[in-house]
């Protein structure tokens, strides 16, 4: 596994996985509706809102958006949302595909 600094690989290890509580679907759907109903000044602002929503709803410390180009063996991390204690994944970096999956 690729280790991109402190915390990156550690947080993806099985011992740090947990079950997600989905017992409040009404609250989650309301939050999703509010996210979709809002307007955004830029794509960057929209992506940040989506990653923050995912992080909140799933109880994560880090979420990220990537673009994988298998033919070129690239994994471009487009954006990342890191909470305290998260992996501190930087945005806008290129990683070799085999090092990330």
C-alpha angles and dihedrals in degrees: 000000000000113000109206097183134302115345099005099106096026094063092051095056118110095245089066095053121106140177119269118232108226096170094119105058093153092059091045093049091048090053091047091050091051090050092051094045094055123091121228130212093218144003088252091057090048093050091049090051092050094047091047090050092050091048092050098043096046096039093240129152094211135027128173145182120226138180112213119201104186095181090058094037092236136139110190113196100212100180140354136195114205126187125193108294092020128127095270091226109185120229126237100029132134120226130182107256095230090057093057103041 
